[in-house]
Amino acid sequence: MHDHSTPFAGGADGWVHSVETGGTADGPGIRYVLFLAGCPLRCAYCHNPDTRHIHDGMRTASTEIVKELAGYAEFLTRAKGGLTISGGEPLVQPEFCAAVLRGARDLGLHTALDTSGFLGSHADDRLLADVDLVLLDIKAFRESTHRSLTGVPLRPTLEFAERLALLRKPVWLRFVLVPGLTDDLDEIDGLAGFAAGLGVVERVDVLPFHKLGEYKWRELGLPYRLTDTEPPSAELTGRVRDRFRAHGLRAV
């Protein structure tokens, strides 16, 4: 993968898809969530298929983002929040991420990176030093399931998770529960054991699959293969959370 962010004096140019200024689902507190464009994964349940390509975003200078962040900094700090960089896959644009994270750190803000980990090798130690929390989306725990679901191999994500553990970087694990796709309890047990062994996973978000993004697939003329898949029952979701808890993890 190429880094699609361009360094320039005082920061980097990147491709921004959108911004959410009152995010409550992407890390602690109330957050400024920066959604970047571009993603190498092709997840069957993706609810942002309109962020796949780098040019689905608007070319933006990191200095502009940091300037806007500065206006929210006092509020975000009071709300025990901060900045989250999401996507798409933010590590398609590591230079831009690094510049924005550094700016947020200079403002005294808590920082989070929401990533699939597939491009974890793009995040150098300097970038990660400015990240307080990684929201790590592990989609499946069998190579075959992961490839079927995302179109890419699993191994790079696990290697990134192991690197975060060595760096003692706090992680919130995110797992989307899709009936018939990611609901194999033995596979979930394997993921739970791996996550517990890292020693840095502060919580696990078991996210019930939903179809809120299906209309975007239709608008883009893309075939959506989960049309007939229903969200998981509360009972199944509870059982999966219990599997993570059985390994000593906090699952929500």
KESE-983660 format. One record per residue: residue in three letters; residue number from 1; x, y, z of N, C-alpha, C in turn. Coordinates in nm, 3 decimals. Layout:
// KESE-983660
- res|n|n.px|n.py|n.pz|ca.px|ca.py|ca.pz|c.px|c.py|c.pz
- ala|NUM|X|Y|Z|X|Y|Z|X|Y|Z .
...
This chain:
// KESE-983660
- res|n|n.px|n.py|n.pz|ca.px|ca.py|ca.pz|c.px|c.py|c.pz
- met|1|0.086|-0.120|0.000|0.000|0.000|0.000|0.088|0.125|0.000 .
- his|2|0.047|0.225|-0.074|0.119|0.353|-0.074|0.062|0.442|0.035 .
- asp|3|0.147|0.527|0.090|0.099|0.630|0.183|0.044|0.744|0.098 .
- his|4|-0.085|0.768|0.110|-0.149|0.869|0.026|-0.150|1.007|0.091 .
- ser|5|-0.084|1.021|0.208|-0.074|1.155|0.266|0.058|1.217|0.225 .
- thr|6|0.056|1.347|0.206|0.172|1.417|0.153|0.233|1.507|0.259 .
- pro|7|0.361|1.483|0.296|0.422|1.573|0.394|0.444|1.712|0.334 .
- phe|8|0.432|1.815|0.415|0.473|1.949|0.373|0.514|2.025|0.499 .
- ala|9|0.573|2.140|0.482|0.625|2.214|0.598|0.514|2.237|0.700 .
- gly|10|0.535|2.190|0.821|0.439|2.216|0.929|0.328|2.114|0.939 .
- gly|11|0.329|2.009|0.856|0.223|1.910|0.868|0.217|1.819|0.747 .
- ala|12|0.098|1.773|0.713|0.079|1.685|0.599|-0.059|1.710|0.542 .
- asp|13|-0.072|1.685|0.411|-0.203|1.687|0.346|-0.260|1.546|0.350 .
- gly|14|-0.391|1.535|0.371|-0.456|1.405|0.371|-0.594|1.415|0.309 .
- trp|15|-0.662|1.300|0.305|-0.795|1.293|0.245|-0.894|1.259|0.355 .
- val|16|-0.978|1.357|0.389|-1.074|1.344|0.499|-1.212|1.317|0.443 .
- his|17|-1.278|1.212|0.493|-1.413|1.181|0.448|-1.515|1.267|0.521 .
- ser|18|-1.506|1.270|0.655|-1.603|1.347|0.734|-1.551|1.363|0.876 .
- val|19|-1.623|1.444|0.952|-1.588|1.472|1.092|-1.714|1.462|1.176 .
- glu|20|-1.703|1.403|1.294|-1.812|1.402|1.390|-1.760|1.472|1.516 .
- thr|21|-1.829|1.576|1.560|-1.774|1.656|1.670|-1.829|1.618|1.807 .
- gly|22|-1.924|1.524|1.813|-1.978|1.484|1.943|-1.982|1.334|1.957 .
- gly|23|-1.879|1.265|1.910|-1.878|1.119|1.909|-1.874|1.060|2.049 .
- thr|24|-1.956|0.957|2.072|-1.957|0.891|2.203|-1.931|0.741|2.190 .
- ala|25|-1.906|0.693|2.068|-1.890|0.548|2.047|-1.749|0.510|2.005 .
- asp|26|-1.656|0.605|2.008|-1.522|0.580|1.953|-1.412|0.616|2.052 .
- gly|27|-1.427|0.562|2.174|-1.330|0.592|2.278|-1.397|0.659|2.395 .
- pro|28|-1.322|0.688|2.502|-1.382|0.744|2.623|-1.430|0.888|2.605 .
- gly|29|-1.534|0.924|2.680|-1.583|1.062|2.681|-1.647|1.103|2.549 .
- ile|30|-1.653|1.233|2.529|-1.706|1.290|2.404|-1.588|1.324|2.314 .
- arg|31|-1.596|1.284|2.185|-1.477|1.291|2.102|-1.500|1.362|1.969 .
- tyr|32|-1.392|1.419|1.921|-1.384|1.470|1.785|-1.335|1.351|1.702 .
- val|33|-1.422|1.300|1.614|-1.387|1.181|1.536|-1.359|1.222|1.391 .
- leu|34|-1.239|1.193|1.347|-1.193|1.228|1.213|-1.195|1.100|1.128 .
- phe|35|-1.285|1.096|1.028|-1.296|0.980|0.941|-1.215|1.004|0.815 .
- leu|36|-1.113|0.921|0.793|-1.028|0.936|0.676|-1.078|0.846|0.564 .
- ala|37|-1.044|0.883|0.440|-1.084|0.805|0.324|-0.975|0.705|0.287 .
- gly|38|-1.018|0.594|0.228|-0.926|0.491|0.182|-0.925|0.371|0.274 .
- cys|39|-0.945|0.251|0.218|-0.940|0.129|0.298|-0.910|0.010|0.208 .
- pro|40|-0.812|-0.074|0.244|-0.780|-0.192|0.163|-0.872|-0.311|0.192 .
- leu|41|-0.949|-0.306|0.302|-1.039|-0.416|0.335|-1.171|-0.401|0.259 .
- arg|42|-1.236|-0.513|0.236|-1.367|-0.512|0.169|-1.465|-0.592|0.256 .
- cys|43|-1.488|-0.543|0.378|-1.571|-0.617|0.473|-1.715|-0.630|0.422 .
- ala|44|-1.768|-0.752|0.434|-1.903|-0.780|0.384|-2.007|-0.692|0.452 .
- tyr|45|-1.981|-0.653|0.578|-2.082|-0.576|0.653|-2.048|-0.427|0.663 .
- cys|46|-1.949|-0.382|0.586|-1.903|-0.243|0.598|-2.021|-0.145|0.591 .
- his|47|-2.028|-0.054|0.690|-2.135|0.046|0.683|-2.084|0.181|0.632 .
- asn|48|-1.956|0.184|0.590|-1.903|0.305|0.525|-1.836|0.268|0.392 .
- pro|49|-1.907|0.199|0.299|-1.843|0.164|0.172|-1.807|0.287|0.089 .
- asp|50|-1.861|0.402|0.130|-1.830|0.527|0.061|-1.696|0.585|0.107 .
- thr|51|-1.619|0.510|0.188|-1.485|0.556|0.228|-1.376|0.466|0.171 .
- arg|52|-1.412|0.377|0.078|-1.315|0.279|0.028|-1.195|0.344|-0.041 .
- his|53|-1.223|0.446|-0.118|-1.119|0.502|-0.205|-1.069|0.635|-0.150 .
- ile|54|-0.940|0.656|-0.167|-0.877|0.775|-0.109|-0.947|0.902|-0.158 .
- his|55|-0.989|0.903|-0.285|-1.050|1.025|-0.339|-1.199|1.036|-0.306 .
- asp|56|-1.248|0.944|-0.218|-1.382|0.963|-0.160|-1.378|1.073|-0.055 .
- gly|57|-1.257|1.120|-0.024|-1.241|1.226|0.076|-1.210|1.359|0.014 .
- met|58|-1.195|1.459|0.102|-1.159|1.593|0.057|-1.016|1.622|0.103 .
- arg|59|-0.935|1.669|0.012|-0.795|1.699|0.045|-0.791|1.810|0.151 .
- thr|60|-0.724|1.783|0.261|-0.725|1.872|0.377|-0.586|1.876|0.438 .
- ala|61|-0.547|1.992|0.488|-0.417|2.004|0.556|-0.434|1.967|0.703 .
- ser|62|-0.335|1.895|0.756|-0.341|1.857|0.897|-0.349|1.981|0.986 .
- thr|63|-0.284|2.088|0.943|-0.286|2.212|1.022|-0.428|2.268|1.034 .
- glu|64|-0.510|2.249|0.929|-0.651|2.292|0.935|-0.727|2.214|1.041 .
- ile|65|-0.704|2.082|1.043|-0.772|1.996|1.140|-0.730|2.033|1.282 .
- val|66|-0.602|2.053|1.301|-0.551|2.085|1.436|-0.605|2.221|1.482 .
- lys|67|-0.616|2.315|1.388|-0.671|2.448|1.420|-0.817|2.434|1.466 .
- glu|68|-0.894|2.349|1.393|-1.034|2.327|1.431|-1.041|2.255|1.567 .
- leu|69|-0.954|2.157|1.587|-0.947|2.083|1.714|-0.922|2.178|1.831 .
- ala|70|-0.837|2.276|1.808|-0.802|2.371|1.915|-0.926|2.442|1.967 .
- gly|71|-1.022|2.468|1.878|-1.146|2.533|1.918|-1.233|2.447|2.007 .
- tyr|72|-1.215|2.315|1.998|-1.294|2.221|2.079|-1.217|2.169|2.200 .
- ala|73|-1.088|2.201|2.209|-0.999|2.134|2.305|-1.049|2.146|2.450 .
- glu|74|-1.091|2.266|2.489|-1.134|2.286|2.628|-1.258|2.202|2.658 .
- phe|75|-1.355|2.202|2.566|-1.477|2.123|2.582|-1.444|1.974|2.588 .
- leu|76|-1.361|1.926|2.495|-1.327|1.784|2.489|-1.257|1.739|2.618 .
- thr|77|-1.171|1.824|2.670|-1.100|1.792|2.794|-1.198|1.783|2.911 .
- arg|78|-1.289|1.880|2.918|-1.390|1.877|3.025|-1.479|1.755|3.015 .
- ala|79|-1.506|1.712|2.891|-1.594|1.596|2.867|-1.517|1.464|2.873 .
- lys|80|-1.392|1.472|2.922|-1.306|1.353|2.936|-1.295|1.275|2.805 .
- gly|81|-1.292|1.350|2.695|-1.283|1.289|2.562|-1.151|1.320|2.495 .
- gly|82|-1.158|1.346|2.365|-1.036|1.375|2.290|-1.057|1.354|2.141 .
- leu|83|-0.950|1.317|2.073|-0.951|1.294|1.928|-0.948|1.145|1.899 .
- thr|84|-1.034|1.100|1.807|-1.023|0.965|1.752|-1.007|0.976|1.601 .
- ile|85|-0.905|0.908|1.546|-0.889|0.901|1.400|-0.939|0.765|1.355 .
- ser|86|-1.040|0.768|1.264|-1.105|0.647|1.217|-1.109|0.649|1.065 .
- gly|87|-1.195|0.568|1.004|-1.199|0.568|0.859|-1.323|0.498|0.807 .
- gly|88|-1.311|0.442|0.688|-1.191|0.397|0.617|-1.091|0.330|0.711 .
- glu|89|-0.969|0.327|0.664|-0.856|0.275|0.742|-0.752|0.386|0.752 .
- pro|90|-0.739|0.447|0.872|-0.651|0.564|0.883|-0.505|0.536|0.846 .
- leu|91|-0.459|0.412|0.861|-0.317|0.386|0.834|-0.285|0.376|0.685 .
- val|92|-0.386|0.399|0.599|-0.358|0.424|0.457|-0.282|0.557|0.445 .
- gln|93|-0.300|0.646|0.544|-0.242|0.781|0.541|-0.161|0.807|0.669 .
- pro|94|-0.052|0.733|0.690|0.020|0.745|0.818|0.083|0.881|0.844 .
- glu|95|0.133|0.948|0.739|0.196|1.079|0.761|0.093|1.180|0.812 .
- phe|96|-0.025|1.177|0.751|-0.132|1.268|0.791|-0.178|1.236|0.934 .
- cys|97|-0.197|1.107|0.962|-0.233|1.064|1.098|-0.132|1.115|1.200 .
- ala|98|-0.004|1.094|1.169|0.101|1.134|1.263|0.098|1.284|1.289 .
- ala|99|0.075|1.363|1.184|0.073|1.509|1.199|-0.045|1.554|1.284 .
- val|100|-0.163|1.493|1.262|-0.283|1.530|1.339|-0.267|1.485|1.484 .
- leu|101|-0.216|1.364|1.505|-0.197|1.312|1.641|-0.100|1.400|1.720 .
- arg|102|0.008|1.442|1.653|0.106|1.527|1.720|0.041|1.659|1.760 .
- gly|103|-0.041|1.716|1.670|-0.110|1.841|1.699|-0.207|1.827|1.816 .
- ala|104|-0.278|1.713|1.819|-0.372|1.688|1.929|-0.298|1.673|2.061 .
- arg|105|-0.185|1.605|2.057|-0.103|1.589|2.178|-0.054|1.725|2.229 .
- asp|106|-0.014|1.811|2.134|0.032|1.945|2.173|-0.079|2.025|2.239 .
- leu|107|-0.205|1.991|2.207|-0.321|2.058|2.270|-0.359|1.991|2.402 .
- gly|108|-0.285|1.885|2.439|-0.312|1.816|2.565|-0.429|1.720|2.558 .
- leu|109|-0.468|1.679|2.436|-0.585|1.592|2.419|-0.550|1.445|2.423 .
- his|110|-0.644|1.366|2.475|-0.635|1.220|2.467|-0.655|1.179|2.321 .
- thr|111|-0.577|1.081|2.276|-0.583|1.041|2.134|-0.614|0.892|2.121 .
- ala|112|-0.695|0.860|2.022|-0.727|0.720|1.992|-0.717|0.696|1.842 .
- leu|113|-0.673|0.576|1.806|-0.661|0.534|1.667|-0.751|0.413|1.646 .
- asp|114|-0.848|0.424|1.555|-0.941|0.315|1.525|-0.893|0.248|1.397 .
- thr|115|-0.847|0.122|1.407|-0.783|0.056|1.293|-0.813|-0.093|1.290 .
- ser|116|-0.806|-0.150|1.169|-0.818|-0.295|1.154|-0.685|-0.363|1.184 .
- gly|117|-0.577|-0.284|1.193|-0.445|-0.340|1.217|-0.379|-0.401|1.096 .
- phe|118|-0.453|-0.414|0.984|-0.396|-0.478|0.865|-0.274|-0.402|0.813 .
- leu|119|-0.277|-0.269|0.826|-0.163|-0.186|0.783|-0.081|-0.139|0.903 .
- gly|120|-0.080|-0.219|1.008|-0.009|-0.181|1.130|0.137|-0.149|1.108 .
- ser|121|0.198|-0.212|1.007|0.340|-0.184|0.979|0.361|-0.042|0.930 .
- his|122|0.253|0.026|0.886|0.263|0.167|0.843|0.276|0.261|0.964 .
- ala|123|0.237|0.213|1.082|0.241|0.298|1.203|0.377|0.279|1.269 .
- asp|124|0.465|0.378|1.251|0.596|0.364|1.315|0.586|0.399|1.464 .
- asp|125|0.695|0.377|1.536|0.693|0.399|1.681|0.664|0.546|1.716 .
- arg|126|0.707|0.636|1.627|0.684|0.779|1.650|0.535|0.810|1.647 .
- leu|127|0.464|0.753|1.548|0.319|0.772|1.539|0.251|0.713|1.663 .
- leu|128|0.287|0.590|1.697|0.221|0.522|1.809|0.251|0.589|1.943 .
- ala|129|0.365|0.658|1.952|0.398|0.729|2.076|0.295|0.838|2.105 .
- asp|130|0.229|0.888|2.000|0.128|0.993|2.018|-0.014|0.938|2.027 .
- val|131|-0.027|0.805|2.038|-0.158|0.740|2.051|-0.174|0.690|2.194 .
- asp|132|-0.281|0.735|2.262|-0.307|0.689|2.399|-0.382|0.557|2.401 .
- leu|133|-0.464|0.532|2.299|-0.552|0.415|2.297|-0.570|0.368|2.154 .
- val|134|-0.563|0.235|2.133|-0.593|0.180|2.001|-0.725|0.105|2.008 .
- leu|135|-0.819|0.144|1.921|-0.944|0.070|1.903|-0.916|-0.028|1.791 .
- leu|136|-0.895|-0.155|1.826|-0.848|-0.254|1.730|-0.963|-0.343|1.687 .
- asp|137|-0.996|-0.336|1.559|-1.105|-0.416|1.503|-1.050|-0.550|1.453 .
- ile|138|-1.069|-0.655|1.529|-1.032|-0.788|1.481|-1.160|-0.856|1.434 .
- lys|139|-1.167|-0.881|1.305|-1.293|-0.921|1.241|-1.326|-1.069|1.261 .
- ala|140|-1.223|-1.149|1.273|-1.240|-1.295|1.286|-1.108|-1.350|1.336 .
- phe|141|-1.107|-1.480|1.374|-0.983|-1.535|1.428|-0.932|-1.654|1.349 .
- arg|142|-1.007|-1.699|1.249|-0.954|-1.801|1.156|-0.916|-1.731|1.027 .
- glu|143|-0.802|-1.771|0.974|-0.754|-1.711|0.849|-0.862|-1.719|0.741 .
- ser|144|-0.928|-1.836|0.729|-1.027|-1.854|0.623|-1.148|-1.762|0.644 .
- thr|145|-1.194|-1.751|0.770|-1.309|-1.662|0.798|-1.272|-1.518|0.767 .
- his|146|-1.152|-1.478|0.810|-1.108|-1.339|0.793|-1.099|-1.303|0.645 .
- arg|147|-1.040|-1.394|0.565|-1.027|-1.367|0.420|-1.164|-1.359|0.354 .
- ser|148|-1.253|-1.451|0.394|-1.388|-1.452|0.334|-1.463|-1.323|0.368 .
- leu|149|-1.442|-1.274|0.488|-1.515|-1.157|0.537|-1.458|-1.025|0.486 .
- thr|150|-1.323|-1.018|0.476|-1.257|-0.889|0.451|-1.181|-0.882|0.318 .
- gly|151|-1.147|-1.000|0.263|-1.067|-1.003|0.141|-0.917|-0.991|0.165 .
- val|152|-0.875|-0.982|0.292|-0.731|-0.970|0.323|-0.693|-1.071|0.432 .
- pro|153|-0.563|-1.103|0.442|-0.520|-1.199|0.545|-0.529|-1.142|0.687 .
- leu|154|-0.538|-1.232|0.783|-0.550|-1.197|0.925|-0.415|-1.167|0.991 .
- arg|155|-0.310|-1.238|0.947|-0.181|-1.236|1.018|-0.128|-1.095|1.048 .
- pro|156|-0.132|-0.999|0.954|-0.079|-0.866|0.985|-0.149|-0.800|1.105 .
- thr|157|-0.279|-0.825|1.121|-0.353|-0.768|1.234|-0.305|-0.828|1.365 .
- leu|158|-0.282|-0.960|1.367|-0.236|-1.024|1.490|-0.094|-0.979|1.525 .
- glu|159|-0.011|-0.961|1.423|0.126|-0.913|1.448|0.123|-0.771|1.505 .
- phe|160|0.032|-0.688|1.455|0.018|-0.552|1.507|-0.028|-0.556|1.653 .
- ala|161|-0.123|-0.644|1.683|-0.172|-0.658|1.821|-0.058|-0.698|1.914 .
- glu|162|0.027|-0.789|1.867|0.141|-0.833|1.949|0.241|-0.719|1.970 .
- arg|163|0.257|-0.636|1.868|0.347|-0.521|1.882|0.290|-0.421|1.983 .
- leu|164|0.157|-0.398|1.978|0.095|-0.307|2.076|0.116|-0.360|2.219 .
- ala|165|0.109|-0.493|2.234|0.131|-0.553|2.366|0.274|-0.526|2.414 .
- leu|166|0.371|-0.540|2.324|0.511|-0.514|2.361|0.531|-0.368|2.400 .
- leu|167|0.457|-0.278|2.335|0.467|-0.135|2.365|0.383|-0.096|2.487 .
- arg|168|0.308|-0.193|2.543|0.218|-0.167|2.656|0.115|-0.061|2.621 .
- lys|169|0.066|-0.067|2.498|-0.031|0.031|2.449|-0.173|-0.017|2.480 .
- pro|170|-0.254|0.061|2.552|-0.391|0.017|2.583|-0.474|-0.007|2.456 .
- val|171|-0.552|-0.115|2.460|-0.634|-0.155|2.345|-0.777|-0.177|2.390 .
- trp|172|-0.871|-0.127|2.310|-1.012|-0.170|2.318|-1.034|-0.255|2.194 .
- leu|173|-1.066|-0.382|2.217|-1.091|-0.474|2.106|-1.234|-0.458|2.059 .
- arg|174|-1.252|-0.453|1.925|-1.386|-0.444|1.869|-1.412|-0.567|1.783 .
- phe|175|-1.527|-0.628|1.808|-1.562|-0.750|1.737|-1.708|-0.742|1.693 .
- val|176|-1.729|-0.748|1.560|-1.865|-0.741|1.507|-1.921|-0.883|1.497 .
- leu|177|-2.034|-0.905|1.563|-2.097|-1.037|1.567|-2.200|-1.048|1.456 .
- val|178|-2.170|-1.134|1.356|-2.258|-1.152|1.241|-2.308|-1.296|1.238 .
- pro|179|-2.438|-1.319|1.258|-2.490|-1.455|1.253|-2.452|-1.526|1.123 .
- gly|180|-2.401|-1.649|1.137|-2.362|-1.727|1.020|-2.226|-1.695|0.965 .
- leu|181|-2.163|-1.588|1.016|-2.030|-1.548|0.965|-1.925|-1.546|1.075 .
- thr|182|-1.955|-1.477|1.186|-1.854|-1.463|1.292|-1.907|-1.514|1.426 .
- asp|183|-2.003|-1.607|1.421|-2.066|-1.651|1.546|-2.021|-1.791|1.591 .
- asp|184|-1.911|-1.841|1.532|-1.859|-1.972|1.575|-1.794|-1.955|1.713 .
- leu|185|-1.851|-2.021|1.813|-1.807|-1.998|1.952|-1.665|-2.049|1.977 .
- asp|186|-1.622|-2.153|1.905|-1.484|-2.200|1.920|-1.386|-2.095|1.867 .
- glu|187|-1.421|-2.036|1.754|-1.336|-1.930|1.697|-1.332|-1.809|1.790 .
- ile|188|-1.446|-1.775|1.848|-1.452|-1.662|1.942|-1.370|-1.692|2.067 .
- asp|189|-1.373|-1.818|2.113|-1.288|-1.859|2.226|-1.140|-1.838|2.193 .
- gly|190|-1.102|-1.872|2.071|-0.964|-1.853|2.028|-0.924|-1.707|2.031 .
- leu|191|-1.012|-1.620|1.981|-0.987|-1.477|1.982|-0.978|-1.424|2.126 .
- ala|192|-1.069|-1.473|2.211|-1.070|-1.428|2.351|-0.940|-1.467|2.422 .
- gly|193|-0.892|-1.589|2.396|-0.767|-1.634|2.456|-0.649|-1.550|2.409 .
- phe|194|-0.647|-1.521|2.278|-0.540|-1.437|2.221|-0.544|-1.297|2.284 .
- ala|195|-0.664|-1.239|2.291|-0.679|-1.103|2.346|-0.636|-1.098|2.493 .
- ala|196|-0.677|-1.198|2.570|-0.640|-1.201|2.712|-0.489|-1.213|2.728 .
- gly|197|-0.426|-1.290|2.640|-0.281|-1.311|2.648|-0.199|-1.187|2.616 .
- leu|198|-0.259|-1.091|2.547|-0.187|-0.967|2.514|-0.156|-0.885|2.639 .
- gly|199|-0.249|-0.889|2.735|-0.227|-0.816|2.861|-0.251|-0.667|2.853 .
- val|200|-0.300|-0.617|2.740|-0.323|-0.472|2.726|-0.468|-0.440|2.687 .
- val|201|-0.552|-0.543|2.673|-0.691|-0.521|2.629|-0.775|-0.479|2.749 .
- glu|202|-0.814|-0.351|2.750|-0.890|-0.296|2.863|-1.038|-0.332|2.857 .
- arg|203|-1.089|-0.350|2.736|-1.229|-0.389|2.720|-1.251|-0.447|2.582 .
- val|204|-1.360|-0.522|2.569|-1.399|-0.580|2.440|-1.539|-0.530|2.409 .
- asp|205|-1.554|-0.466|2.294|-1.686|-0.423|2.247|-1.738|-0.529|2.151 .
- val|206|-1.838|-0.605|2.194|-1.905|-0.699|2.104|-2.018|-0.622|2.038 .
- leu|207|-2.003|-0.598|1.908|-2.095|-0.510|1.835|-2.190|-0.593|1.751 .
- pro|208|-2.319|-0.594|1.783|-2.414|-0.671|1.704|-2.424|-0.615|1.561 .
- phe|209|-2.410|-0.704|1.464|-2.424|-0.666|1.323|-2.556|-0.591|1.299 .
- his|210|-2.549|-0.487|1.217|-2.672|-0.416|1.174|-2.660|-0.382|1.026 .
- lys|211|-2.771|-0.343|0.966|-2.773|-0.314|0.822|-2.794|-0.166|0.793 .
- leu|212|-2.751|-0.080|0.886|-2.777|0.064|0.869|-2.704|0.122|0.748 .
- gly|213|-2.597|0.055|0.704|-2.523|0.107|0.588|-2.563|0.046|0.455 .
- glu|214|-2.664|-0.043|0.456|-2.700|-0.116|0.334|-2.738|-0.021|0.220 .
- tyr|215|-2.807|0.088|0.256|-2.852|0.181|0.151|-2.734|0.242|0.075 .
- lys|216|-2.618|0.257|0.144|-2.501|0.314|0.077|-2.450|0.220|-0.032 .
- trp|217|-2.456|0.089|-0.004|-2.416|-0.009|-0.105|-2.505|0.004|-0.228 .
- arg|218|-2.634|0.018|-0.204|-2.729|0.032|-0.317|-2.697|0.159|-0.397 .
- glu|219|-2.673|0.268|-0.324|-2.645|0.395|-0.392|-2.518|0.387|-0.477 .
- leu|220|-2.421|0.306|-0.430|-2.294|0.292|-0.502|-2.301|0.182|-0.609 .
- gly|221|-2.417|0.115|-0.617|-2.433|0.008|-0.715|-2.353|-0.116|-0.682 .
- leu|222|-2.326|-0.138|-0.552|-2.247|-0.253|-0.509|-2.339|-0.364|-0.457 .
- pro|223|-2.308|-0.491|-0.487|-2.390|-0.600|-0.433|-2.366|-0.619|-0.283 .
- tyr|224|-2.473|-0.628|-0.207|-2.464|-0.642|-0.061|-2.504|-0.784|-0.025 .
- arg|225|-2.406|-0.863|0.023|-2.433|-1.007|0.038|-2.503|-1.043|0.168 .
- leu|226|-2.525|-0.946|0.257|-2.586|-0.977|0.386|-2.732|-0.929|0.397 .
- thr|227|-2.794|-0.905|0.283|-2.934|-0.857|0.281|-3.026|-0.945|0.365 .
- asp|228|-3.004|-1.076|0.359|-3.094|-1.168|0.428|-3.044|-1.207|0.568 .
- thr|229|-2.934|-1.145|0.612|-2.881|-1.175|0.745|-2.947|-1.085|0.849 .
- glu|230|-3.000|-1.145|0.952|-3.064|-1.068|1.060|-2.962|-1.033|1.167 .
- pro|231|-2.983|-0.924|1.242|-2.895|-0.895|1.356|-2.899|-1.011|1.456 .
- pro|232|-2.791|-1.029|1.534|-2.790|-1.140|1.631|-2.891|-1.115|1.743 .
- ser|233|-2.941|-1.224|1.800|-3.033|-1.211|1.913|-2.958|-1.161|2.035 .
- ala|234|-3.031|-1.104|2.129|-2.971|-1.059|2.255|-2.908|-1.177|2.327 .
- glu|235|-2.970|-1.293|2.312|-2.921|-1.413|2.380|-2.784|-1.454|2.324 .
- leu|236|-2.771|-1.456|2.190|-2.642|-1.491|2.128|-2.536|-1.387|2.164 .
- thr|237|-2.572|-1.259|2.156|-2.477|-1.151|2.190|-2.427|-1.168|2.334 .
- gly|238|-2.518|-1.201|2.424|-2.482|-1.225|2.564|-2.388|-1.343|2.579 .
- arg|239|-2.416|-1.451|2.504|-2.331|-1.570|2.509|-2.189|-1.537|2.464 .
- val|240|-2.179|-1.456|2.359|-2.046|-1.420|2.305|-1.971|-1.332|2.406 .
- arg|241|-2.041|-1.237|2.466|-1.975|-1.154|2.569|-1.925|-1.243|2.683 .
- asp|242|-2.004|-1.344|2.719|-1.964|-1.435|2.826|-1.837|-1.511|2.791 .
- arg|243|-1.819|-1.544|2.664|-1.696|-1.614|2.621|-1.573|-1.526|2.647 .
- phe|244|-1.585|-1.398|2.617|-1.472|-1.307|2.646|-1.452|-1.293|2.797 .
- arg|245|-1.561|-1.282|2.871|-1.551|-1.267|3.017|-1.487|-1.389|3.082 .
- ala|246|-1.512|-1.506|3.022|-1.455|-1.630|3.077|-1.303|-1.628|3.072 .
- his|247|-1.247|-1.543|2.986|-1.101|-1.529|2.978|-1.050|-1.410|3.058 .
- gly|248|-1.139|-1.356|3.144|-1.098|-1.246|3.233|-1.104|-1.109|3.170 .
- leu|249|-1.169|-1.100|3.055|-1.177|-0.970|2.985|-1.309|-0.900|3.022 .
- arg|250|-1.304|-0.767|3.015|-1.425|-0.687|3.037|-1.496|-0.672|2.902 .
- ala|251|-1.612|-0.735|2.887|-1.685|-0.730|2.759|-1.812|-0.650|2.775 .
- val|252|-1.836|-0.561|2.680|-1.956|-0.476|2.684|-2.032|-0.485|2.551 .
